[in-house]
Amino acid sequence: MSLSVDMIALHSAENLSNGVSDERIRTAEMELGIRFPDEYREYLLRFNYGEIFGDPLYGCHDDEGLSWCDVVSQNRNTDHLSNGFLAFISTDIDGTLYFSLSGLGIYNDMLDQPVANSFAALVEGMLAA
């Protein structure tokens, strides 16, 4: 289990759901034409819904009413995905945050330099603030 997923579990204990199947994750990946980062896959398998200070991490949601926090809906046919970035959370303070699909860290809306080296470092930094 990764540090980031453990930290989300502790922080968001009252706002967690059950994870989704590996098959559902692969379907979302196929829809987007990418493979999710391993730590994000672990989050989806374990919870699929969690929050950081009330801001939901995107998950794999089939309900159209949840498209605002569905990873496929928030990334399909977007410039950021075409440029190798996967949006995974939108916060009131930091805006949208993105995984670099080439493994070069986490980026904000500027997409010019990483704001964290990893998902774990980002989550730890956000929760320490």
Disulfide bonds with the S-S distance in Angstrom:
none
